[in-house]
């Protein structure tokens, strides 16, 4: 009965969120910063949860997420650019060699499959490594992929160092929200399956997991490929959100941002990654924007406020979170209705004891 109640309440909360987005879209202009934060927050939630599957639930320290997002973004853009627009996009490469286009949803699925293929190839050598060595290897592969996609000899497919544009995008905030929710739901189902229990066993103790009959190589590769598949879909959604993409934008700093979201939310917490994603995007893109502009109160000019100061303050806030909340916002727990009820019950009991 408890599980059924939680499922019903969860569905009601999801419907309430969809209704709130619909109302916001009707009340606010399409370019309003709140809608932009919601769209980007949804996309980063998916990528952060996919990274948490690998780092938090399986214990594999990978830093290649930006590379797989790049593969997904390019796969989506290359396959969905209309045939009649390819001449203007691939103007330096005679229209490129691909003379067909696929529907938007097919392209989005292809973005995940392309990232999965790259992950499978990369995983063959690098998953033999552990801890920091695995992180360095995956980070190196991500940088190699970024340079490879800007190679002019590959320009007939990737357009070299030029932008890819004129592919289908979304206007509604509901599209990335629903797409990300479906993908995160699939990840959650996997986490609560026998595969998820095997992932957590590997994270806790590889020797004990192997002694229990868990195939370490198989499950590590599975976690790596599934994580990369959803990171690729996140890259496709990011390409749709931006309207144009260029390989130079998918730097290692993007991976560090996603890792930071995972750490702030809590390693091993799906809802923590989602909450931290929206907080991170809202803080960096909206709430702290005023710090980049000069401010004068009467004749007094407020010091330090200038372009780039927002990042300094944001870095200090992150340092404080890491120092005083090392397990993140949620730790390894999940946001739930029962958890909220327990919190208020315990709070009531503490007040009774004090009185």
N, C-alpha and C positions, 0 to 999 in steps of 0.2 A: 504493500500500500504506500509505503514511503517513497519508493522509486517511481510509482505511477504519479504520485502527487508532485514530485520534483519535475517529472517530464511535462506534466500539464502546466505547472507554473513556469517552467522554462519556455514552453511554446507560447504562453501568454506574454511573457516578457519579450520574446522575439517579435511577436505581432505588434506589441506596443512600440518597439523600436522602429519597425517598418512604418507604422502609422505616424510616428514622430518625424521620420525622414520625409514622408509624403507632405506633411503639413509645412515643414521647413522649406521644402522645394517650392511650395505654392506661395509662401510668404516672403521669401528672400530671392534676390536676383541670382541668376546662374553663376555669376562670378564672385559671389560673396565668399569671404574667407572661411566662414563656418562650414559651408558646403565643400570647399576645397580641402579643409582639414578632415572632414568625414570621409571623403573619397580616398585621400592618401593614407589616412589612418587605417581604413579597411585593408588596403593593399599591404601596408607594413605589418598589420596584424597577421596576415597569412604567412608572410615571409618569416616573421619572428617565430611563429608557432612551428613552421617547418624546420627552422634552425634549432628550436628547443627540443624537437623530436630527436635530433641528432646529438646535440650537446647536453641537454638536460636529462633525457630519458634513456639514451644509450651510452652516454659518457664518452662520446667521440668528439674531440676538440677540433672542429673544422672551421676554417676561415675562407671558404671558397664560395660563399653565398652570392656575392656580387657577380662572380663569374657565371654562375648558373642563371641568375636573373638576366644577365646580358644575353646569354644563349636563347633564353625564352623570349625576350623582347625582340631580338633580331628574327627568330623563327616566325613569330607572329607577324611582324611588319613585312618581311620578305614575301610571305605566302599570301597576304591579304591585300597588298597594294593592287588596285584595279589595273587591268592590262593597259587601258588607254592612258593611264597616268604614269606608267613606268618610264616612258621616254623623257619626261620632265624630271623625274626623280633620279634616274640613272643617266643623266645627261652627259657625263664624262665617260660612260661605258656603253654607249650605243643601246641603251634600254635594258642592259643586263641579258642574262641567258634564260631567265625564267619568264615565260610568256603565258602564264595562267594565274588565277587567283582563287582562293577558297573562301567560304563563308566565315564570318567572324568567330563563331563558336568552334568551328573546325580548326581555325588558326590558333585559338586559345588552347585547345587540346594539344595541337602540334607543338606549341611552345613548351608544354610540360614534357612531352615525349622527347623533344630534342635535348632538353636539359638532362633527362633521364639517361639518354644514350651517352652523352658526354660524361655523366657521373659514373656509368658502368665502366667506360674505358679508363677513366682516371682512377676509379676505385681499385682496379686490378693491381696496380703497383702500390698506391699510397696507403691502402687500408692494412698493409702489413706493418705500418709504422704506428707509434703510440704517442699520446700526449702532445708535447710541444712540437715534436718532429712531424706529426700529422698536420698540425696547424700550419707550420711553415710550408710543407709540401702543397697543401690545398691553396694557401695564399699565393704561392708561386704559380700554380696552375691557373688560378684566376687572372693573374697578371699576364700570363702567356696567352690566354684566350683573348683578353682585351687587345693585346698587340696584334694577334693573329687576325682578328676581325677588322682591324684597320689597315691590313696589308693590301696595297694597291692591286697586287696580282689576284686577290680574291674579290676585287671590287665588282666584278660582274654579278656577284651574288650579294655581297654585303655593302656595296657602294663605297668601299674603302673607308677613308676618314670623313666622308661626307654624311650628311644627315639622311635618315630614312623618314619619309613623311607621306601624307595623302592616303594613309591606310584608315580603315574604319575605327572610330572611337566611340565612347559612350558619353551621353549628356546627363543621364539620370544618375543620382547617387545610389539608387536602389541596385543598379547592376553590379558594381563592385562589392556592395554590401552582401547581396545574395550569393554572388560567386564565391566570395571569401568565406561566407558562413557555410556553404556546402563543402568546400575544401577542408575547412577546419573541422567540420563534423566528421568527415571521413578519417582525418588524422586521429580524432578523439576515439572513434570506433576501433581504430587499429591499436591505439594505446591500451584500450581495455580488452583487447583480444589476447590470445595465447602468444602472439608475436610481441605485443607490448610487454607482457610479463617476461618474455625472454630478453627483450631490450633492457629492462630494468635489472634483470639478473646479471647481464653483462656489465652494466654500469657499476653495480655494487661489488662484484667479485668475479672476474673472468675465469679464474681457476675453478671456483666452485660451480660456476655456470657450465663450464665444459665437463666437469665431473658429473653433472646432472644430465648430460647428454645433449646439451645445446650446441649446435654447430656454429661456432663463433664466426667463421668466415662468411657463411651464408647470411646470418642475421645482421652482421655489420654491413655487408653489401646491400642488404634489403633496406636497412634504415637509411643508409647513404643515398640510395637511389630514390626512395620515396621522398625523402627530404628535398632532394634536388628537383624532383618532378614538380612538387608544389612551389618551390622557389622559382622554377621556370614559368609556371602559371602566374605567379606574382610579378615576374618580369614582363609577361605579356600584358597584364593589367596596368602596370606602370607605364608601358609604352602607350596604351590607350589613353591613360590619364594625361600624359604629357603632350600627346599629339605629334611628337617627333622624337627620334632617339639618335644618339651618337655614342659609339663605344667609349669615347674618352670620358663620358660622365660616370661610367661604372667602375670607379676607382675603389681601392681598398678601404677608403674612408666610409663607403656605403656599407661594407661588411661590418666595420667597427660600430657604426650606428645601430645596426640590427643586433649585434652582440650586446651592445649597451642596453637596448630595449629588453632583451632576454634576461640580462642580469638584474636590471631594475625590477622587472616583473616577478622574477623568481625562477631559478632553474628547476624544471620539473613541474611548472604550473602553466597550463594552457591559458586560463583566464587571466593570469598575471601578465603574460605576454601581450594579450589583447588590450588590457587596461593600460599597460605601459606604452604601447604603441600610440594610442590616442593622446596620452599625456605628453609624450615626447614630441609628436607632430604639432599639437596645439601650442606647446611651450616654444618650440623652435620657430614655428611659422606664424604665430599669432600673438600670444600673450606677452612675449618679451620683445616684440618688434619695436616698441616705443623707445627701447634703449639704444637703438641705432640712429635716433634723430636728436639733434640738439634741442635743448629745452631752456627757456628763459622765464623766470618767475619775477615779474616786475623788471628791475634793472639787474637782477642777479642771474648769472648764467650758470646752470647746473654743470659741475665738472664731470669729466669722463664720458658723458653721453656723446657718442659718435659712432660712425659706421664700424661694425665689428665688435662693439662692446657687449652686445647681446650674447655672443658666443662665450665671452669671458664669464659673464654671470651664469650662463647655463652650465658651463663647465664646473663652476664652484658648487652649484646646486647638486649636480651629479656626484661630485666628490663627497658632499655631505651625506647623500643617500647611501653611497657605497660604504662610508665609514660607520654610520650609525644604524643602517639597516642592511647588513651584509647578505642576508638571505633574500633581499628584495621585498617588494610590496606584499606578495602572497607567499613567499617561501616556496615550499613544495606542495602547498594546499591549493584547493580550487574554490572559486567563488560559488556559493550555493545558498539556497533559501534556508536550509537547515543550519548552515553556518551562521547566517545572520540572526536567526532565532536563538541559537545557543549564545551568541555574543550578547544579545539584549537580556537573556535570562541570567547569564553570569554577572552582567552589569547590575541587574536588579538585586541579585543575591549579595553582591559586595556592598550595595547601599544599605541593605537590611542589616548586615553584620556591623557596619559602622554606626548605624543608629542604635 
